[in-house]
């Protein structure tokens, strides 16, 4: 599974990261958690060459591990000492609250519609600030709110890194709107699942905003490259 090399600013292989595994909290010494640390370091290096304060994490379709990648990367960045906020921008199928075992509360939707202030909606998981999706009957309308640019400006001023858990790039206009507002986009593709042509379409849709690719759910036992990368370091 690959996309054209000229579109890739940084590529990272994540082994066995499924839709329900927050390895940054539950298995910090695992190969997957280490790859999120590698990923974060690469993102920091990219940020030295171009502004990357607001980064959207997208995928070509659902069930590719986009939200799990976003949550783990956000936690990893926060654990490094940076001021980080994760914003759940998938208002149609939110799942961050369940992944992080957070009590339901007002979120992004309510902030954008004027039903809540940002300070009321933010919650914390360790050092990480989280703005969950909240609830709305009109997800597309909420993301068209004129309050969105000001919200992003406020988050830029308050945090070193703003990570957006964005909807799939090919499925909704929301993803285009968020990609335009972000400094860069990371594309998650699922090993042995995302069709090559679909990944290329997503990469083309993101254009110059694409700064990195995550190959998710790599089979460390079955892949020659993964076996090399994740071999037991104590073995001869």
VODRENSE-580452 format. One line per field, with one value per atom (N, C-alpha, C): x, y, z; residue number from 0. Coordinates in steps of 0.2 Angstrom, whole numbers. Layout:
N
u <- X|...
v <- Y|...
w <- Z|...
k <- NUM|...
! end
This chain:
236
u <- 4|0|4|4|8|4|7|4|10|10|15|20|27|32|33|31|32|27|22|17|18|23|25|30|28|33|36|32|34|30|33|29|31|26|26|22|25|22|20|13|10|8|11|9|3|-2|-7|-11|-12|-16|-23|-28|-34|-39|-45|-50|-51|-48|-50|-43|-38|-31|-28|-28|-24|-18|-13|-7|-2|-3|1|-1|-7|-9|-8|-10|-11|-4|0|6|11|14|19|25|27|33|32|26|25|28|29|32|27|20|16|17|17|19|25|30|37|36|32|31|27|23|20|25|30|35|39|41|45|41|34|30|30|29|29|36|41|48|48|46|46|41|36|31|35|38|42|47|51|56|53|47|43|41|39|37|43|49|55|56|53|53|47|42|35|31|26|22|17|17|13|10|7|4|-3|-7|-13|-13|-14|-13|-19|-22|-28|-26|-29|-28|-34|-33|-39|-37|-42|-41|-45|-45|-49|-56|-57|-63|-63|-69|-69|-66|-65|-62|-55|-51|-44|-40|-43|-39|-37|-41|-39|-40|-45|-46|-41|-40|-35|-28|-26|-20|-20|-25|-25|-25|-28|-28|-21|-18|-12|-6|-7|-2|-3|-9|-10|-7|-9|-6|2|5|12|15|12|15|14|8|7|12|14|18|25|27|34|35|29|30|27|24|21|14|12|5|1|-3|-7|-14|-18|-26|-28|-32|-35|-42|-44|-51|-54|-60|-63|-68|-66|-70|-75|-75|-80|-86|-91|-97|-102|-101|-106|-105|-99|-98|-92|-94|-88|-87|-81|-79|-73|-71|-65|-67|-73|-75|-75|-77|-77|-70|-66|-59|-55|-57|-53|-57|-63|-68|-69|-72|-73|-81|-83|-90|-93|-99|-101|-103|-101|-102|-102|-104|-103|-97|-97|-90|-90|-86|-85|-92|-97|-103|-106|-106|-109|-105|-99|-94|-96|-97|-98|-105|-110|-116|-118|-113|-114|-118|-118|-121|-117|-110|-105|-99|-96|-89|-84|-78|-73|-70|-69|-67|-72|-78|-83|-82|-81|-81|-74|-69|-62|-62|-59|-57|-50|-48|-41|-40|-35|-33|-25|-23|-16|-14|-9|-7|-10|-15|-18|-25|-26|-33|-36|-43|-47|-54|-55|-62|-66|-70|-74|-79|-82|-87|-93|-96|-102|-108|-113|-119|-123|-124|-128|-132|-138|-142|-139|-135|-133|-125|-121|-114|-111|-113|-111|-112|-118|-119|-115|-114|-110|-103|-100|-93|-92|-98|-98|-99|-99|-100|-95|-97|-91|-87|-89|-85|-79|-79|-73|-67|-66|-59|-57|-61|-59|-57|-61|-59|-52|-50|-44|-38|-40|-35|-34|-39|-39|-34|-35|-32|-24|-23|-16|-13|-16|-13|-11|-16|-15|-11|-10|-7|-1|4|10|7|3|0|-7|-11|-18|-19|-21|-22|-30|-32|-39|-40|-45|-47|-53|-51|-55|-59|-64|-68|-64|-66|-63|-62|-57|-55|-60|-62|-66|-73|-75|-83|-87|-83|-87|-84|-88|-85|-82|-84|-81|-73|-71|-64|-60|-63|-60|-59|-65|-65|-60|-59|-54|-47|-46|-39|-37|-42|-40|-38|-41|-40|-33|-31|-25|-19|-13|-7|-4|-7|-5|-10|-10|-14|-10|-11|-8|-14|-12|-17|-15|-21|-20|-23|-19|-21|-20|-25|-24|-21|-16|-12|-17|-16|-20|-27|-29|-36|-38|-34|-36|-33|-38|-36|-31|-26|-21|-24|-28|-31|-35|-38|-42|-37|-32|-27|-24|-23|-20|-25|-32|-37|-37|-36|-36|-30|-24|-18|-19|-22|-23|-28|-33|-38|-35|-30|-27|-22|-19|-14|-8|-6|0|-1|-7|-8|-6|-5|-3|5|6|13|15|11|13|8|11|6|7|2|3|0|4|2|0|-6|-9|-10|-10|-12|-7|0|5|5|6|6|14|16|23|26|21|23|24|19|19|22|24|28|35|39|46|49|46|49|47|41|39|44|45|49|56|59|65|65|60|59|58|54|51|54|60|63|65|66|68|75|76|83|88|85|90|92|89|91|97|101|107|106
v <- -6|0|6|10|16|22|28|34|36|41|43|46|44|46|54|58|65|68|65|68|67|63|61|65|69|72|68|63|59|53|47|41|37|34|31|24|19|12|11|10|9|2|-2|-9|-11|-14|-17|-11|-5|0|-1|-3|-4|2|2|7|8|4|4|4|5|4|11|13|19|17|15|12|18|24|29|29|27|26|19|14|7|3|5|1|5|10|15|12|5|2|-2|-2|-7|-4|-8|-5|0|-1|4|11|11|17|20|16|19|22|19|22|29|30|36|41|39|44|46|41|42|47|46|50|57|58|65|68|65|68|70|66|68|74|74|80|86|86|92|94|89|91|94|92|95|102|103|110|115|112|117|120|116|118|122|121|125|125|130|131|125|122|116|116|122|123|119|119|116|110|104|98|94|93|88|81|77|69|67|64|62|55|52|46|46|41|42|39|35|32|31|28|26|19|18|12|10|16|15|17|18|20|27|32|39|42|40|43|40|34|31|34|35|38|45|49|56|56|51|51|50|44|42|47|50|56|62|64|69|68|62|60|60|57|57|64|68|75|78|77|80|77|71|68|70|73|76|83|86|92|98|96|102|103|109|111|109|104|101|100|102|101|97|92|87|90|91|94|88|86|81|84|84|88|83|77|72|72|77|78|72|69|64|57|55|49|50|53|55|48|48|42|43|50|51|50|52|52|44|40|33|30|32|30|32|38|41|40|37|36|43|47|54|55|58|59|64|62|66|74|78|85|90|96|101|100|101|101|106|104|108|111|106|108|114|113|118|125|124|130|134|130|133|136|133|136|141|142|147|144|138|135|134|135|134|138|140|143|138|140|135|132|137|134|129|130|125|118|118|112|108|112|108|104|98|93|91|87|86|78|75|68|69|69|70|77|78|85|87|82|84|87|93|96|93|91|88|92|93|96|91|88|82|85|81|84|87|85|87|84|88|85|90|89|93|89|92|88|90|95|98|98|93|93|98|97|101|109|110|117|120|116|118|120|116|117|123|125|131|137|137|142|148|154|159|159|156|156|151|147|142|145|150|153|156|160|163|157|152|146|144|143|140|145|152|157|157|156|156|150|144|138|139|142|143|147|152|156|153|148|145|138|135|129|128|124|123|119|114|110|109|110|109|103|97|91|91|90|90|83|79|73|74|74|77|71|72|67|64|58|56|61|61|66|65|59|58|58|58|57|63|68|74|81|86|93|95|93|95|94|89|87|93|95|100|107|108|114|114|109|108|108|105|104|111|115|122|126|125|129|127|121|118|120|119|120|114|109|102|97|92|86|79|75|68|63|59|54|47|44|37|33|28|22|16|11|5|-1|-4|-9|-15|-17|-23|-21|-15|-14|-8|-2|4|3|3|2|7|5|10|16|15|20|25|22|27|31|28|32|37|36|41|47|45|50|54|52|56|60|57|61|67|66|71|76|74|79|84|81|85|90|88|92|94|100|103|103|102|102|95|90|83|83|82|82|76|71|64|59|53|47|42|39|34|28|22|16|12|11|9|1|-2|-9|-13|-12|-16|-22|-28|-35|-36|-35|-36|-43|-48|-55|-56|-54|-56|-51|-45|-40|-41|-42|-42|-35|-30|-23|-22|-24|-23|-28|-34|-39|-36|-32|-29|-23|-19|-13|-15|-20|-21|-28|-30|-36|-35|-40|-40|-37|-31|-28|-32|-37|-41|-47|-49|-55|-54|-59|-59|-57
w <- 0|0|0|-5|-5|-9|-8|-12|-16|-21|-24|-20|-20|-16|-15|-21|-21|-16|-14|-10|-3|-1|6|9|14|18|24|26|32|32|32|32|38|42|48|48|50|50|57|58|65|65|70|70|74|72|76|80|77|80|78|82|80|82|81|83|90|94|101|106|103|107|108|114|115|119|114|117|120|119|122|130|132|139|142|138|140|139|134|132|130|134|132|130|132|130|123|120|115|108|103|97|94|95|92|95|102|106|104|103|100|94|89|83|83|88|89|91|95|97|91|87|81|76|76|71|74|81|83|82|83|81|74|69|62|61|65|64|66|72|74|69|66|61|55|53|47|49|56|58|58|58|58|51|46|39|36|40|38|44|44|50|50|56|57|64|66|72|73|67|67|61|64|59|59|53|53|51|54|53|50|44|40|37|33|30|24|19|13|15|19|21|29|31|38|39|46|48|46|46|44|50|56|62|63|59|59|67|70|77|82|81|86|85|78|77|80|79|81|89|92|100|102|99|102|100|94|93|97|99|103|110|113|119|119|114|114|114|110|109|116|120|126|131|131|136|135|129|128|131|133|137|133|127|123|125|124|125|119|120|114|116|111|111|105|107|102|101|94|93|89|91|87|82|76|71|67|68|65|69|67|71|69|64|62|66|67|71|76|81|86|90|92|96|101|101|106|113|115|122|124|120|121|122|117|117|124|126|132|138|138|144|147|143|145|146|151|152|147|144|139|141|137|139|132|133|127|124|117|114|108|103|97|94|93|90|94|101|105|105|105|104|98|92|86|85|89|88|94|98|103|109|110|116|122|121|126|124|130|129|128|125|124|131|136|142|146|144|147|144|137|133|134|135|135|142|141|146|146|151|151|152|148|150|151|157|159|157|153|150|144|141|135|136|132|132|126|128|123|122|115|114|110|113|110|105|101|96|98|104|106|102|102|98|94|88|84|79|77|71|64|64|58|58|57|57|52|46|41|42|44|46|52|57|62|60|56|53|48|46|42|46|53|57|56|56|56|62|67|73|73|68|67|66|61|61|67|71|77|82|82|87|86|79|78|79|78|80|88|92|99|101|98|99|97|92|90|95|98|102|109|111|117|118|112|112|107|108|104|97|99|93|94|88|88|83|86|81|80|74|72|70|73|71|66|59|54|51|47|44|38|35|29|23|20|15|9|7|1|2|9|10|11|14|16|14|13|12|18|24|30|30|27|27|23|17|13|17|21|25|30|33|39|36|31|28|26|23|21|27|33|39|42|41|44|41|44|41|37|39|35|37|33|34|34|39|39|37|32|29|32|35|38|33|31|27|30|29|33|28|31|28|25|19|16|16|17|17|12|13|9|2|-3|-10|-12|-16|-19|-22|-27|-30|-26|-21|-16|-12|-10|-6|-11|-17|-22|-23|-23|-24|-18|-12|-6|-6|-7|-8|-13|-18|-23|-21|-17|-15|-9|-6|0|-3|-9|-12|-8|-8|-5|3|5|12|15|11|13|16|22|24|27|27|30|29|29|28|34|37|42|39|39|37|43|44|50|50|56|57|53|53|50|53|50|52|54|60|62|61|61|60|52|48|41|36|38|34|35|29|30|32|30|32|40|42|49|53|51|55|56|51|51|56|56|60|67|69|75|78|76|78|86|89|96|97|100|100|104|108|112|108|102|98|95|94|90|83
k <- 0|0|0|1|1|1|2|2|2|3|3|3|4|4|4|5|5|5|6|6|6|7|7|7|8|8|8|9|9|9|10|10|10|11|11|11|12|12|12|13|13|13|14|14|14|15|15|15|16|16|16|17|17|17|18|18|18|19|19|19|20|20|20|21|21|21|22|22|22|23|23|23|24|24|24|25|25|25|26|26|26|27|27|27|28|28|28|29|29|29|30|30|30|31|31|31|32|32|32|33|33|33|34|34|34|35|35|35|36|36|36|37|37|37|38|38|38|39|39|39|40|40|40|41|41|41|42|42|42|43|43|43|44|44|44|45|45|45|46|46|46|47|47|47|48|48|48|49|49|49|50|50|50|51|51|51|52|52|52|53|53|53|54|54|54|55|55|55|56|56|56|57|57|57|58|58|58|59|59|59|60|60|60|61|61|61|62|62|62|63|63|63|64|64|64|65|65|65|66|66|66|67|67|67|68|68|68|69|69|69|70|70|70|71|71|71|72|72|72|73|73|73|74|74|74|75|75|75|76|76|76|77|77|77|78|78|78|79|79|79|80|80|80|81|81|81|82|82|82|83|83|83|84|84|84|85|85|85|86|86|86|87|87|87|88|88|88|89|89|89|90|90|90|91|91|91|92|92|92|93|93|93|94|94|94|95|95|95|96|96|96|97|97|97|98|98|98|99|99|99|100|100|100|101|101|101|102|102|102|103|103|103|104|104|104|105|105|105|106|106|106|107|107|107|108|108|108|109|109|109|110|110|110|111|111|111|112|112|112|113|113|113|114|114|114|115|115|115|116|116|116|117|117|117|118|118|118|119|119|119|120|120|120|121|121|121|122|122|122|123|123|123|124|124|124|125|125|125|126|126|126|127|127|127|128|128|128|129|129|129|130|130|130|131|131|131|132|132|132|133|133|133|134|134|134|135|135|135|136|136|136|137|137|137|138|138|138|139|139|139|140|140|140|141|141|141|142|142|142|143|143|143|144|144|144|145|145|145|146|146|146|147|147|147|148|148|148|149|149|149|150|150|150|151|151|151|152|152|152|153|153|153|154|154|154|155|155|155|156|156|156|157|157|157|158|158|158|159|159|159|160|160|160|161|161|161|162|162|162|163|163|163|164|164|164|165|165|165|166|166|166|167|167|167|168|168|168|169|169|169|170|170|170|171|171|171|172|172|172|173|173|173|174|174|174|175|175|175|176|176|176|177|177|177|178|178|178|179|179|179|180|180|180|181|181|181|182|182|182|183|183|183|184|184|184|185|185|185|186|186|186|187|187|187|188|188|188|189|189|189|190|190|190|191|191|191|192|192|192|193|193|193|194|194|194|195|195|195|196|196|196|197|197|197|198|198|198|199|199|199|200|200|200|201|201|201|202|202|202|203|203|203|204|204|204|205|205|205|206|206|206|207|207|207|208|208|208|209|209|209|210|210|210|211|211|211|212|212|212|213|213|213|214|214|214|215|215|215|216|216|216|217|217|217|218|218|218|219|219|219|220|220|220|221|221|221|222|222|222|223|223|223|224|224|224|225|225|225|226|226|226|227|227|227|228|228|228|229|229|229|230|230|230|231|231|231|232|232|232|233|233|233|234|234|234|235|235|235
! end
